[in-house]
Every structure is written in structure tokens, then in C-alpha cells.
């Protein structure tokens, strides 16, 4: 992805951040792929417990539900 394409994603970040903090991530197109990496703490992603250092792939999911089990930091990658 060229750097110029990032502007559109950065404009969406406040909404995505709010949805993540509320415990849900907005529905994404079914043809997308995502990777969630837990840097600290633990979270539940679509019913699967992930702890610090864990990562999980999601493909063709209409919705990712990420709930913090304790104070956590995560990285969410939206892959084509």
C-alpha cells in the first residue's frame, strides 16, 4: 500500500478506536483478512482467549468482536 493511501485509513482511526474500546470492531467486507496481535494483557477475539504475545488471523469474517479481559494493548492489521 502506498503511503498516500494511508490518509483514508488514518481518518477512520477515531471511529475504529472507539469501537475497539467499546468491545466491538465494525463489520468488515467478507473478502478482507485481519491479523490481531496482543502486545500486552489479554483479550477475547470472537470467543478465543488471546494473551500477550499471541496473534490470530481472521479471514472472511463479517465482524470481529474484541473484548479486553484485562488492561491490554493490541495491534490490528487490516490485510487485503
Backbone torsions as a table, in degrees:
resi	resn	phi	psi	omega
1	UNK	NA	127.7	177.8
2	UNK	-70.2	152.8	-179.4
3	UNK	-57.0	-34.8	-179.6
4	UNK	-63.1	-25.4	179.6
5	UNK	-76.9	-16.3	-179.1
6	UNK	-66.7	-26.7	-176.9
7	UNK	-54.0	-44.6	178.9
8	UNK	-61.7	-39.1	179.4
9	UNK	-69.3	-40.0	-178.8
10	UNK	-66.2	-31.5	178.0
11	UNK	-68.5	-26.7	179.5
12	UNK	-83.3	-14.9	-173.1
13	UNK	-56.6	-44.2	-179.6
14	UNK	-56.9	-41.7	179.2
15	UNK	-67.5	-44.8	179.6
16	UNK	-61.9	-43.5	179.9
17	UNK	-60.1	-45.1	178.7
18	UNK	-61.1	-42.9	179.7
19	UNK	-66.1	-38.3	177.3
20	UNK	-65.0	-44.5	-180.0
21	UNK	-67.1	-28.7	177.7
22	UNK	-79.1	-8.4	177.1
23	UNK	98.6	5.6	176.6
24	UNK	-136.2	150.7	174.3
25	UNK	-115.8	135.4	-173.6
26	UNK	-57.7	152.7	176.7
27	UNK	-58.8	141.6	177.4
28	UNK	-117.2	158.8	177.9
29	UNK	-57.3	140.6	-174.7
30	UNK	-62.7	-18.6	-178.6
31	UNK	-86.5	6.7	-177.7
32	UNK	-94.4	163.0	176.7
33	UNK	-128.7	144.0	-180.0
34	UNK	-133.5	156.3	173.1
35	UNK	-134.2	127.9	177.1
36	UNK	-112.3	124.9	179.1
37	UNK	-117.0	127.2	179.4
38	UNK	-93.1	115.8	179.9
39	UNK	-85.0	-42.5	-179.9
40	UNK	-144.5	152.5	175.7
41	UNK	77.1	-155.9	179.0
42	UNK	-145.8	149.1	179.8
43	UNK	-139.5	162.9	172.4
44	UNK	-111.0	124.6	176.7
45	UNK	-118.1	112.4	-179.8
46	UNK	49.5	41.9	175.5
47	UNK	88.4	1.7	179.9
48	UNK	-112.6	125.4	179.6
49	UNK	-75.8	129.6	177.5
50	UNK	-124.9	134.0	-180.0
51	UNK	-114.9	171.9	-178.2
52	UNK	-48.1	128.9	-179.4
53	UNK	94.5	-17.2	179.5
54	UNK	-79.7	152.2	174.0
55	UNK	-136.5	156.5	179.3
56	UNK	-144.8	139.2	176.5
57	UNK	-97.6	146.9	174.8
58	UNK	-137.3	126.7	178.7
59	UNK	-128.1	139.9	176.8
60	UNK	56.4	31.7	175.5
61	UNK	-92.0	137.4	177.2
62	UNK	-82.5	-20.0	-177.5
63	UNK	-153.8	138.2	171.9
64	UNK	-112.1	124.3	176.9
65	UNK	-109.4	113.5	-178.4
66	UNK	-116.0	119.7	-178.4
67	UNK	-122.9	127.4	177.4
68	UNK	-72.1	130.0	175.7
69	UNK	-91.3	-23.2	173.7
70	UNK	-155.9	175.1	179.0
71	UNK	-54.2	125.3	-173.3
72	UNK	-141.5	157.6	171.5
73	UNK	-124.8	130.1	-179.1
74	UNK	-131.8	158.3	172.0
75	UNK	-118.5	127.6	179.1
76	UNK	-115.4	120.2	-179.1
77	UNK	-106.1	123.5	176.0
78	UNK	-95.3	107.8	-175.5
79	UNK	-102.6	149.4	179.8
80	UNK	-74.1	NA	NA
